[in-house]
Structures are given as C-alpha cells and as structure tokens.
C-alpha cells in the first residue's frame, strides 16, 4: 500500500480572523477611567495642601498682628530655627510688624507642592496688603500629619528697606 502525499495545499484561501473592536474600546475606556482617577486623586491632595498652607498664612498673620512672635518661632521647624539665632528671628518678626502694621487682604501669586522622601513641602507666594503698605511674602511649609510648620519666611516691601 502506498501513501499519497501532496506538497500543495488546497487552493482556496483560509478565512481571515477579525480582531474585535469591542476589546480595544473596553481597554481604552479602562485606561481613560484609570487616568481620570489618578488626576482626581492628585488634584484633591494638591487642593488639600493648598488649603492647609493658606490657613497657615492667615494664622501667621494673626500671630504677627498680635505680636505673638514666640509662638511663631516655637511652632516653626528646626530648619527655621537654625537659620539664625532666636533673638535675630524674633527681632526680624518684630521689625516686619512695626514697619508693615497689621495684615490685611492676601492674594495668592503661586503655589507648589513637592513630595520627597515621605515629606510634603508646600511653597506659597502671596501679595499682602498690610496697614502700612504692600508686600510680597514667600512661605515654605513642611506639612506633617496635616499640620503645616514654617520652614522659611521671606518678605519683600519698600517699607522694609
């Protein structure tokens, strides 16, 4: 008995398998939902830190208005306290209050949050209308357990020159 083998396959074309468009639509939809959730989560955290920082600026202004420099110094970070002697830092805060007067309306000029090594740092720049003139203030807050602590404070005004 002999075996019959053919070297040529059938002459009709094999059916073309169609890729499902539904699969790609579902995957694209899931990617859009995941991206939206990520952006929402980041935006929510950023807004939360903005509100904490803005509240801290308002609190610091109230403390300056009440000449409560010791509390400002005491609640600040170690980095703030190492920037100069306690006497120099208190004198600086006194000078700001004496030459600028009580604080008034503030308007935010810039805000940036940085997460690094498990530490949240918020940089905020505001224009403040004090009783005796206008100033631009720059704050750096370290946010630990939803509590902003002052790391750096700079103020620029013609009144302070």
Backbone as a printed PyTorch tensor [residue, N CA C, xyz], in Angstrom:
tensor([[[  0.8260,  -1.1450,   0.0000],
         [  0.0000,   0.0000,   0.0000],
         [  0.8810,   1.2220,   0.0000]],

        [[  0.5050,   2.0630,  -0.8000],
         [  1.2530,   3.2840,  -0.9490],
         [  0.5530,   4.4410,  -0.2640]],

        [[  1.2910,   5.4180,   0.1110],
         [  0.7340,   6.6110,   0.7490],
         [  0.7350,   7.7330,  -0.2610]],

        [[ -0.3150,   8.4680,  -0.2420],
         [ -0.4330,   9.5970,  -1.1540],
         [ -0.1910,  10.8820,  -0.3610]],

        [[  0.7950,  11.6490,  -0.7130],
         [  1.0430,  12.9220,  -0.0680],
         [  1.0700,  13.9880,  -1.1240]],

        [[  0.6010,  15.1400,  -0.7430],
         [  0.5720,  16.2460,  -1.6850],
         [  1.4180,  17.3750,  -1.1040]],

        [[  2.1850,  17.9770,  -1.9200],
         [  3.0130,  19.0740,  -1.4990],
         [  2.2690,  20.3970,  -1.5890]],

        [[  1.1650,  20.3730,  -2.2510],
         [  0.3890,  21.5970,  -2.4080],
         [ -0.8720,  21.5030,  -1.5820]],

        [[ -1.1350,  22.5670,  -0.8120],
         [ -2.3510,  22.5970,  -0.0200],
         [ -3.5180,  22.9520,  -0.9080]],

        [[ -4.6440,  23.0950,  -0.2990],
         [ -5.8270,  23.4570,  -1.0760],
         [ -5.6490,  24.8360,  -1.6880]],

        [[ -6.2920,  25.0720,  -2.7680],
         [ -6.1450,  26.3150,  -3.4940],
         [ -7.1040,  27.4090,  -3.0380]],

        [[ -7.9540,  27.1490,  -2.0820],
         [ -8.8890,  28.1790,  -1.6010],
         [ -8.2690,  28.9060,  -0.3990]],

        [[ -8.5590,  30.2030,  -0.2250],
         [ -7.9480,  30.9790,   0.8500],
         [ -8.5300,  30.6020,   2.2120]],

        [[ -7.6770,  30.7160,   3.2520],
         [ -8.1400,  30.4660,   4.6220],
         [ -8.9220,  31.6970,   5.1100]],

        [[ -9.8980,  31.5010,   5.9610],
         [-10.6850,  32.6430,   6.4360],
         [ -9.8080,  33.5930,   7.2770]],

        [[-10.0170,  34.9010,   7.1080],
         [ -9.2780,  35.9320,   7.8380],
         [ -9.9780,  36.1710,   9.1760]],

        [[ -9.1920,  36.0790,  10.2450],
         [ -9.7600,  36.2660,  11.5810],
         [ -9.8490,  37.7620,  11.8770]],

        [[-11.0090,  38.2580,  12.2060],
         [-11.2430,  39.6720,  12.5050],
         [-10.9620,  39.9260,  13.9930]],

        [[-10.2200,  41.0110,  14.2630],
         [ -9.9700,  41.4090,  15.6530],
         [-11.2090,  42.1480,  16.1530]],

        [[-11.5140,  41.9230,  17.3700],
         [-12.6980,  42.5370,  17.9550],
         [-12.4120,  43.9930,  18.3160]],

        [[-13.1800,  44.9190,  17.7570],
         [-13.0460,  46.3340,  18.1010],
         [-13.5520,  46.5830,  19.5160]],

        [[-14.4530,  45.7710,  19.9720],
         [-15.0110,  45.9340,  21.3070],
         [-13.9230,  45.8080,  22.3720]],

        [[-13.0140,  44.8640,  22.1630],
         [-11.9250,  44.6580,  23.1190],
         [-11.0940,  45.9380,  23.2660]],

        [[-10.7550,  46.5700,  22.1740],
         [ -9.9400,  47.7880,  22.2100],
         [-10.7080,  48.9660,  22.8020]],

        [[-11.9750,  49.0250,  22.5570],
         [-12.7930,  50.0960,  23.1260],
         [-12.8530,  49.9610,  24.6460]],

        [[-13.0280,  48.7370,  25.1170],
         [-13.0790,  48.4960,  26.5630],
         [-11.7370,  48.8340,  27.2000]],

        [[-10.6330,  48.4010,  26.5920],
         [ -9.3070,  48.7040,  27.1370],
         [ -9.0400,  50.2050,  27.1540]],

        [[ -9.4110,  50.9020,  26.1030],
         [ -9.2300,  52.3540,  26.0560],
         [-10.0910,  53.0270,  27.1230]],

        [[-11.2980,  52.5700,  27.2920],
         [-12.1810,  53.1240,  28.3190],
         [-11.6190,  52.9280,  29.7160]],

        [[-11.0740,  51.7490,  29.9910],
         [-10.4690,  51.4850,  31.2920],
         [ -9.2410,  52.3770,  31.5200]],

        [[ -8.4530,  52.6000,  30.4820],
         [ -7.2860,  53.4710,  30.6000],
         [ -7.7080,  54.9060,  30.9000]],

        [[ -8.7650,  55.3760,  30.2560],
         [ -9.2610,  56.7360,  30.4990],
         [ -9.7710,  56.8630,  31.9350]],

        [[-10.5020,  55.8710,  32.4120],
         [-11.0240,  55.8970,  33.7850],
         [ -9.8650,  55.8900,  34.7880]],

        [[ -8.8580,  55.0530,  34.5630],
         [ -7.7040,  54.9920,  35.4700],
         [ -6.9600,  56.3280,  35.4850]],

        [[ -6.7630,  56.9440,  34.3300],
         [ -6.0790,  58.2380,  34.2610],
         [ -6.8940,  59.3140,  34.9660]],

        [[ -8.2020,  59.3000,  34.7880],
         [ -9.0650,  60.2930,  35.4460],
         [ -9.0080,  60.1430,  36.9620]],

        [[ -9.0090,  58.9090,  37.4500],
         [ -8.9350,  58.6770,  38.8940],
         [ -7.5910,  59.1500,  39.4520]],

        [[ -6.5150,  58.9120,  38.7170],
         [ -5.1900,  59.3530,  39.1570],
         [ -5.1190,  60.8770,  39.2120]],

        [[ -5.5970,  61.5500,  38.1820],
         [ -5.5850,  63.0090,  38.1630],
         [ -6.4620,  63.5920,  39.2680]],

        [[ -7.6190,  63.0060,  39.4900],
         [ -8.5210,  63.4720,  40.5370],
         [ -7.8460,  63.3310,  41.9040]],

        [[ -7.2100,  62.1930,  42.1360],
         [ -6.5450,  61.9530,  43.4100],
         [ -5.4170,  62.9570,  43.6380]],

        [[ -4.5980,  63.1980,  42.6220],
         [ -3.5030,  64.1790,  42.7500],
         [ -4.0600,  65.5850,  42.9680]],

        [[ -5.0820,  65.9400,  42.2230],
         [ -5.6910,  67.2670,  42.3590],
         [ -6.3160,  67.4670,  43.7220]],

        [[ -6.9460,  66.4460,  44.2360],
         [ -7.5710,  66.5270,  45.5540],
         [ -6.5090,  66.7430,  46.6350]],

        [[ -5.3960,  66.0150,  46.5480],
         [ -4.3020,  66.1780,  47.5080],
         [ -3.6720,  67.5520,  47.4080]],

        [[ -3.5050,  68.0470,  46.1860],
         [ -2.9160,  69.3700,  45.9710],
         [ -3.8210,  70.4430,  46.5770]],

        [[ -5.1130,  70.3510,  46.3310],
         [ -6.0580,  71.3330,  46.8660],
         [ -6.0690,  71.2880,  48.3920]],

        [[ -5.9960,  70.0970,  48.9570],
         [ -5.9700,  69.9450,  50.4140],
         [ -4.7470,  70.6570,  50.9980]],

        [[ -3.5840,  70.4460,  50.3990],
         [ -2.3580,  71.0980,  50.8820],
         [ -2.4030,  72.6090,  50.6630]],

        [[ -3.0400,  73.0560,  49.5890],
         [ -3.2070,  74.4920,  49.3490],
         [ -4.0440,  75.1150,  50.4680]],

        [[ -5.1310,  74.4550,  50.8290],
         [ -5.9940,  74.9770,  51.9010],
         [ -5.2630,  75.0040,  53.2450]],

        [[ -4.4860,  73.9540,  53.5310],
         [ -3.7070,  73.9300,  54.7740],
         [ -2.7090,  75.0830,  54.8120]],

        [[ -2.0120,  75.2980,  53.6970],
         [ -0.9940,  76.3540,  53.6300],
         [ -1.6200,  77.7380,  53.7340]],

        [[ -2.7290,  77.9390,  53.0540],
         [ -3.4010,  79.2350,  53.1110],
         [ -3.8910,  79.5200,  54.5320]],

        [[ -4.4040,  78.5140,  55.1910],
         [ -4.8130,  78.6710,  56.5870],
         [ -3.6240,  79.0000,  57.4830]],

        [[ -2.4810,  78.4010,  57.1860],
         [ -1.2820,  78.6720,  57.9750],
         [ -0.7960,  80.1110,  57.7640]],

        [[ -0.9050,  80.6210,  56.5380],
         [ -0.5310,  82.0220,  56.2700],
         [ -1.4320,  82.9510,  57.0740]],

        [[ -2.7290,  82.6880,  57.0570],
         [ -3.6680,  83.5190,  57.8000],
         [ -3.3780,  83.4650,  59.3030]],

        [[ -3.0450,  82.2770,  59.7920],
         [ -2.7220,  82.1240,  61.2190],
         [ -1.4470,  82.8940,  61.5600]],

        [[ -0.4220,  82.7930,  60.7290],
         [  0.8160,  83.5240,  60.9760],
         [  0.5590,  85.0190,  60.9810]],

        [[ -0.2880,  85.5000,  60.0660],
         [ -0.6200,  86.9310,  60.0470],
         [ -1.3120,  87.3530,  61.3480]],

        [[ -2.2450,  86.5280,  61.8340],
         [ -2.9110,  86.8500,  63.1100],
         [ -1.8910,  86.9140,  64.2470]],

        [[ -0.9520,  85.9740,  64.2520],
         [  0.0770,  85.9570,  65.2900],
         [  0.9690,  87.1950,  65.1830]],

        [[  1.3250,  87.6000,  63.9650],
         [  2.1060,  88.8340,  63.7870],
         [  1.3090,  90.0350,  64.2840]],

        [[  0.0320,  90.0980,  63.9150],
         [ -0.8250,  91.2140,  64.3330],
         [ -0.9150,  91.3170,  65.8590]],

        [[ -0.8490,  90.1800,  66.5360],
         [ -0.9450,  90.1430,  67.9980],
         [  0.4320,  90.1700,  68.6740]],

        [[  1.4770,  90.3650,  67.8780],
         [  2.8630,  90.3890,  68.3730],
         [  3.2160,  89.0960,  69.1130]],

        [[  2.7010,  87.9770,  68.6260],
         [  2.9410,  86.6670,  69.2300],
         [  4.1200,  85.9790,  68.5170]],

        [[  5.2700,  86.6210,  68.5620],
         [  6.4420,  86.1470,  67.8340],
         [  7.0010,  84.8540,  68.4260]],

        [[  6.8900,  84.7060,  69.7300],
         [  7.3960,  83.4960,  70.3950],
         [  6.6800,  82.2480,  69.8850]],

        [[  5.3790,  82.3440,  69.6920],
         [  4.6310,  81.1890,  69.1950],
         [  5.0340,  80.8620,  67.7660]],

        [[  5.1810,  81.8770,  66.9320],
         [  5.6280,  81.6450,  65.5530],
         [  6.9540,  80.9000,  65.5700]],

        [[  7.8900,  81.4040,  66.3630],
         [  9.2160,  80.7920,  66.4420],
         [  9.1310,  79.3770,  67.0180]],

        [[  8.3620,  79.2040,  68.0630],
         [  8.2550,  77.9030,  68.7270],
         [  7.6090,  76.8280,  67.8750]],

        [[  6.6590,  77.1990,  67.0160],
         [  5.9580,  76.2230,  66.1790],
         [  6.6640,  75.9580,  64.8560]],

        [[  7.6910,  76.7350,  64.5530],
         [  8.4090,  76.5770,  63.2860],
         [  9.2780,  75.3150,  63.3230]],

        [[  9.7620,  74.9220,  62.1480],
         [ 10.6170,  73.7320,  62.0430],
         [ 12.0110,  74.0170,  62.5960]],

        [[ 12.7550,  72.9580,  62.8120],
         [ 14.1460,  73.0950,  63.2460],
         [ 14.9620,  73.8640,  62.2060]],

        [[ 14.6690,  73.6580,  60.9110],
         [ 15.3890,  74.3760,  59.8480],
         [ 15.1990,  75.8820,  59.9900]],

        [[ 13.9850,  76.3000,  60.3120],
         [ 13.7190,  77.7260,  60.5160],
         [ 14.5310,  78.2480,  61.7010]],

        [[ 14.5240,  77.5020,  62.7800],
         [ 15.2110,  77.9500,  63.9920],
         [ 16.7330,  77.9380,  63.8320]],

        [[ 17.2480,  77.0680,  62.9690],
         [ 18.6980,  77.0420,  62.7300],
         [ 19.1520,  78.1430,  61.7770]],

        [[ 18.2350,  78.7930,  61.0970],
         [ 18.5980,  79.8290,  60.1200],
         [ 19.2350,  81.0430,  60.7750]],

        [[ 18.9440,  81.2570,  62.0200],
         [ 19.5090,  82.3860,  62.7590],
         [ 19.2630,  82.1790,  64.2350]],

        [[ 19.7970,  83.0570,  65.0150],
         [ 19.5780,  82.9280,  66.4620],
         [ 18.1190,  83.2440,  66.7840]],

        [[ 17.6780,  82.7680,  67.9210],
         [ 16.3080,  83.0340,  68.3550],
         [ 16.0800,  84.5400,  68.4460]],

        [[ 17.0300,  85.2540,  69.0140],
         [ 16.9210,  86.7020,  69.1610],
         [ 16.7830,  87.3810,  67.7950]],

        [[ 17.5950,  86.9580,  66.8280],
         [ 17.5400,  87.5560,  65.4850],
         [ 16.2110,  87.2740,  64.7880]],

        [[ 15.7190,  86.0560,  64.9240],
         [ 14.4520,  85.6940,  64.2730],
         [ 13.2800,  86.4670,  64.8880]],

        [[ 13.2590,  86.5730,  66.2030],
         [ 12.2000,  87.3300,  66.8830],
         [ 12.2880,  88.8040,  66.4860]],

        [[ 13.4950,  89.3520,  66.4430],
         [ 13.6850,  90.7540,  66.0470],
         [ 13.2060,  90.9820,  64.6160]],

        [[ 13.4830,  90.0270,  63.7220],
         [ 13.0130,  90.1200,  62.3410],
         [ 11.4820,  90.1980,  62.2930]],

        [[ 10.8060,  89.3210,  63.0310],
         [  9.3430,  89.3230,  63.0530],
         [  8.8030,  90.6250,  63.6470]],

        [[  9.4390,  91.1270,  64.6890],
         [  9.0410,  92.4180,  65.2800],
         [  9.1800,  93.5480,  64.2670]],

        [[ 10.2850,  93.5470,  63.5310],
         [ 10.5270,  94.5870,  62.5310],
         [  9.4700,  94.5440,  61.4330]],

        [[  9.1270,  93.3460,  60.9840],
         [  8.0810,  93.2090,  59.9590],
         [  6.7920,  93.8380,  60.4690]],

        [[  6.4110,  93.5190,  61.6870],
         [  5.1550,  94.0470,  62.2210],
         [  5.2140,  95.5620,  62.4270]],

        [[  6.3260,  96.0690,  62.9270],
         [  6.4550,  97.5080,  63.1700],
         [  6.4170,  98.3080,  61.8690]],

        [[  7.0800,  97.8140,  60.8350],
         [  7.1710,  98.5810,  59.5860],
         [  6.0110,  98.3410,  58.6230]],

        [[  5.3050,  97.2280,  58.8090],
         [  4.2060,  96.9080,  57.8900],
         [  2.8280,  97.1090,  58.5280]],

        [[  2.7500,  97.0340,  59.8400],
         [  1.4550,  97.1470,  60.5070],
         [  0.6880,  95.8370,  60.4340]],

        [[ -0.5970,  95.9170,  60.7650],
         [ -1.4330,  94.7210,  60.7460],
         [ -1.6750,  94.2550,  59.3160]],

        [[ -1.8520,  92.9600,  59.1870],
         [ -2.0680,  92.3720,  57.8650],
         [ -3.5080,  92.5890,  57.4040]],

        [[ -3.6580,  92.5660,  56.1010],
         [ -4.9820,  92.7290,  55.5030],
         [ -5.2110,  91.6510,  54.4540]],

        [[ -5.7550,  92.0750,  53.3460],
         [ -6.1290,  91.1500,  52.2830],
         [ -4.8920,  90.5060,  51.6520]],

        [[ -4.9870,  89.1880,  51.4060],
         [ -3.9150,  88.4810,  50.7090],
         [ -4.4480,  87.9410,  49.3890]],

        [[ -3.5630,  87.8600,  48.4130],
         [ -3.9200,  87.2130,  47.1470],
         [ -2.7750,  86.2920,  46.7490]],

        [[ -3.1310,  85.0760,  46.4400],
         [ -2.1390,  84.0590,  46.0980],
         [ -1.5110,  84.3640,  44.7480]],

        [[ -0.1840,  84.2700,  44.6860],
         [  0.5470,  84.5040,  43.4410],
         [  1.1680,  83.2250,  42.9060]],

        [[  1.3270,  82.2360,  43.7470],
         [  1.9130,  80.9800,  43.2990],
         [  1.8990,  79.9480,  44.4080]],

        [[  1.8390,  78.6830,  43.9880],
         [  1.7770,  77.5900,  44.9470],
         [  2.3990,  76.3600,  44.3090]],

        [[  3.2270,  75.6630,  45.0750],
         [  3.8660,  74.4460,  44.5780],
         [  4.0030,  73.4570,  45.7240]],

        [[  3.6630,  72.2070,  45.4480],
         [  3.8150,  71.1500,  46.4440],
         [  4.8430,  70.1560,  45.9390]],

        [[  5.7040,  69.7160,  46.8400],
         [  6.7090,  68.7240,  46.4940],
         [  6.6430,  67.5970,  47.5140]],

        [[  6.5490,  66.3620,  47.0230],
         [  6.6030,  65.1820,  47.8770],
         [  7.9530,  64.5430,  47.6390]],

        [[  8.7630,  64.4600,  48.6790],
         [ 10.0860,  63.8670,  48.5260],
         [ 10.4570,  63.1480,  49.8080]],

        [[ 10.8360,  61.8910,  49.6630],
         [ 11.2510,  61.0720,  50.8090],
         [ 10.2110,  61.0760,  51.9290]],

        [[  8.9510,  60.9980,  51.5520],
         [  7.8730,  60.9530,  52.5330],
         [  7.5930,  62.2820,  53.2130]],

        [[  8.1450,  63.3510,  52.6870],
         [  7.9700,  64.6850,  53.2820],
         [  7.2550,  65.5880,  52.2880]],

        [[  6.2260,  66.2820,  52.7680],
         [  5.4670,  67.1930,  51.9150],
         [  5.9100,  68.6190,  52.2150]],

        [[  6.3690,  69.3020,  51.1700],
         [  6.7900,  70.6960,  51.2780],
         [  5.8810,  71.5310,  50.3940]],

        [[  5.3160,  72.5900,  50.9440],
         [  4.4550,  73.4950,  50.1740],
         [  5.1020,  74.8720,  50.1370]],

        [[  5.3420,  75.3650,  48.9250],
         [  5.8800,  76.7180,  48.7280],
         [  4.7310,  77.6060,  48.2930]],

        [[  4.6040,  78.7480,  48.9290],
         [  3.4900,  79.6440,  48.6200],
         [  3.9830,  81.0820,  48.5800]],

        [[  3.5680,  81.7950,  47.5290],
         [  3.8840,  83.2140,  47.3890],
         [  2.5590,  83.9690,  47.3730]],

        [[  2.4800,  85.0200,  48.1990],
         [  1.2580,  85.8240,  48.2890],
         [  1.6160,  87.3000,  48.2570]],

        [[  0.7110,  88.0820,  47.7380],
         [  0.7810,  89.5410,  47.8770],
         [ -0.1420,  89.8950,  49.0390]],

        [[  0.3740,  90.6930,  49.9570],
         [ -0.4000,  91.0520,  51.1420],
         [ -0.4830,  92.5610,  51.2700]],

        [[ -1.6920,  93.0250,  51.5020],
         [ -1.8900,  94.4440,  51.7850],
         [ -1.8680,  94.6140,  53.2960]],

        [[ -0.7760,  95.1810,  53.8090],
         [ -0.6630,  95.4800,  55.2320],
         [ -1.2000,  96.8910,  55.4680]],

        [[ -1.3690,  97.2540,  56.7040],
         [ -1.8840,  98.5940,  57.0510],
         [ -0.9650,  99.7010,  56.5560]],

        [[  0.3460,  99.4210,  56.5110],
         [  1.2990, 100.4620,  56.1240],
         [  1.9090, 100.2610,  54.7410]],

        [[  1.4130,  99.2950,  53.9840],
         [  1.9410,  99.1090,  52.6350],
         [  1.7590,  97.7000,  52.1050]],

        [[  2.1290,  97.5470,  50.8630],
         [  2.0160,  96.2800,  50.1280],
         [  3.3110,  95.4860,  50.2760]],

        [[  3.2040,  94.1600,  50.3300],
         [  4.3810,  93.3030,  50.4070],
         [  4.1350,  92.0040,  49.6590]],

        [[  5.2160,  91.4210,  49.1860],
         [  5.1540,  90.0640,  48.6410],
         [  5.8430,  89.1520,  49.6550]],

        [[  5.1380,  88.1020,  50.0450],
         [  5.6590,  87.1720,  51.0380],
         [  5.8260,  85.7970,  50.4090]],

        [[  6.8860,  85.1180,  50.8080],
         [  7.1370,  83.7480,  50.3440],
         [  7.2710,  82.8480,  51.5640]],

        [[  6.5020,  81.7890,  51.5790],
         [  6.4880,  80.8380,  52.6910],
         [  6.8770,  79.4620,  52.1820]],

        [[  7.6030,  78.7250,  53.0050],
         [  7.8120,  77.3030,  52.7720],
         [  7.2840,  76.6060,  54.0200]],

        [[  6.3190,  75.7200,  53.7900],
         [  5.6960,  74.9750,  54.8880],
         [  6.0610,  73.5050,  54.7520]],

        [[  6.3810,  72.8750,  55.8630],
         [  6.5270,  71.4260,  55.9210],
         [  5.2090,  70.9150,  56.5070]],

        [[  4.5420,  70.0350,  55.7630],
         [  3.2380,  69.5480,  56.2250],
         [  3.4210,  68.1370,  56.7710]],

        [[  3.2010,  68.0170,  58.0760],
         [  3.3200,  66.7380,  58.7690],
         [  1.9960,  66.4460,  59.4500]],

        [[  1.3650,  65.3490,  59.0740],
         [  0.0800,  64.9460,  59.6530],
         [ -0.9330,  66.0880,  59.6010]],

        [[ -1.0600,  66.6930,  58.4230],
         [ -1.9940,  67.7980,  58.1600],
         [ -1.7190,  69.0410,  59.0020]],

        [[ -0.5070,  69.2030,  59.5020],
         [ -0.1290,  70.3770,  60.2760],
         [  1.0320,  71.0830,  59.5710]],

        [[  0.7810,  72.2520,  58.9590],
         [  1.8880,  72.9870,  58.3370],
         [  2.7720,  73.6510,  59.3830]],

        [[  4.0680,  73.4960,  59.2090],
         [  5.0550,  74.1350,  60.0940],
         [  5.9570,  74.9950,  59.2310]],

        [[  6.2370,  76.1870,  59.7010],
         [  7.0210,  77.1550,  58.9500],
         [  8.4790,  76.7210,  58.8540]],

        [[  8.9560,  76.6030,  57.6160],
         [ 10.3630,  76.2950,  57.3910],
         [ 11.1290,  77.5430,  56.9530]],

        [[ 10.4430,  78.4030,  56.1750],
         [ 11.1080,  79.6000,  55.6640],
         [ 10.0670,  80.6940,  55.4460]],

        [[ 10.4670,  81.9280,  55.7440],
         [  9.5960,  83.0850,  55.5310],
         [ 10.4380,  84.2280,  54.9910]],

        [[ 10.0200,  84.7520,  53.8530],
         [ 10.6730,  85.9060,  53.2300],
         [  9.6110,  86.9550,  52.9240]],

        [[  9.9810,  88.2090,  53.0870],
         [  9.0470,  89.2930,  52.7820],
         [  9.8110,  90.3760,  52.0280]],

        [[  9.1600,  90.9090,  51.0110],
         [  9.7680,  91.9710,  50.1990],
         [  8.7960,  93.1340,  50.1080]],

        [[  9.2510,  94.3130,  50.5900],
         [  8.4380,  95.5150,  50.5600],
         [  9.3550,  96.7300,  50.6330]],

        [[  8.9780,  97.8160,  49.9630],
         [  9.7650,  99.0400,  50.1080],
         [  9.8200,  99.5340,  51.5550]],

        [[  8.8340,  99.2080,  52.3600],
         [  8.8060,  99.6200,  53.7700],
         [  9.9500,  99.0130,  54.5800]],

        [[ 10.4650,  97.8750,  54.1200],
         [ 11.4690,  97.1550,  54.8920],
         [ 12.8960,  97.4850,  54.4480]],

        [[ 13.0660,  98.4040,  53.5470],
         [ 14.4180,  98.7420,  53.0540],
         [ 15.0490,  99.8210,  53.8550]]])
